[in-house]
Amino acid sequence: MTLSVPRVSLWKSFSRAQVASVSATIVDFGALVLLVEGVGFWYVYATALGAFLGAWTNFTLNRNWSFQAQSQGLNAQALKY
């Protein structure tokens, strides 16, 4: 039995992916600045954590909103990402 998943149009998914990318960039850079300037983290650790948070944001938004690709397992998709 296969589930019917509504597909998003190419331009709509492309536009949503761009919004997700900009959001991820804001999270990445925002976390970096907040951690370095606000909390006093060493910039190398703050960069790594900001990059991780940005990647997580991008993956989550793209999976659930841009492409509506929840039919595959989360672990398999995360590994490919």
Legacy VTK file of the C-alpha trace (Angstrom):
# vtk DataFile Version 3.0
C-alpha trace
ASCII
DATASET POLYDATA
POINTS 81 float
0.000 0.000 0.000
1.418 3.349 -0.967
0.344 6.631 0.496
-0.639 9.435 -1.806
1.457 12.464 -0.914
0.406 15.814 -2.350
3.292 17.206 -4.365
4.271 20.849 -4.319
4.853 22.600 -7.650
8.437 23.132 -8.756
8.386 26.922 -8.381
6.617 26.783 -5.035
9.098 24.270 -3.623
12.008 26.266 -5.082
10.721 29.476 -3.478
10.167 27.720 -0.177
13.674 26.260 -0.313
15.075 29.771 -0.757
13.125 30.991 2.286
14.423 27.986 4.238
18.000 28.797 3.200
17.715 32.427 4.232
16.156 31.354 7.542
18.995 28.909 8.128
21.548 31.632 7.399
19.872 33.937 9.914
19.885 31.177 12.548
23.525 30.317 11.783
24.820 33.875 11.936
22.505 34.887 14.768
23.668 31.991 16.919
27.303 32.825 16.154
26.927 36.471 17.162
24.828 35.669 20.221
27.235 33.008 21.449
30.394 35.078 20.890
29.171 38.531 21.883
26.423 37.656 24.338
27.637 34.527 26.082
31.394 34.793 25.532
31.943 31.464 23.753
35.198 30.953 21.896
34.509 31.869 18.258
35.539 28.453 16.924
32.980 26.611 19.082
30.355 29.252 18.342
30.968 28.874 14.600
30.568 25.099 14.779
27.401 25.312 16.870
25.933 28.041 14.657
26.651 25.979 11.540
25.000 22.934 13.104
21.908 24.931 14.106
21.687 26.466 10.629
21.971 23.068 8.963
19.351 21.600 11.292
17.018 24.514 10.524
17.513 24.122 6.765
17.006 20.353 6.849
13.886 20.584 9.001
12.236 23.369 6.991
13.019 21.713 3.671
11.854 18.288 4.803
8.591 19.427 6.370
7.645 22.562 4.442
9.514 23.050 1.151
9.310 19.522 -0.224
6.865 17.826 2.174
9.097 14.756 2.181
8.034 13.014 5.385
7.315 9.699 3.631
10.918 8.492 3.976
12.526 7.812 7.310
14.075 10.743 9.132
17.374 8.941 9.776
17.830 7.971 6.120
17.152 11.526 4.957
19.396 13.071 7.602
22.222 10.731 6.606
21.872 11.759 2.942
21.754 15.423 3.925
LINES 1 82
81 0 1 2 3 4 5 6 7 8 9 10 11 12 13 14 15 16 17 18 19 20 21 22 23 24 25 26 27 28 29 30 31 32 33 34 35 36 37 38 39 40 41 42 43 44 45 46 47 48 49 50 51 52 53 54 55 56 57 58 59 60 61 62 63 64 65 66 67 68 69 70 71 72 73 74 75 76 77 78 79 80
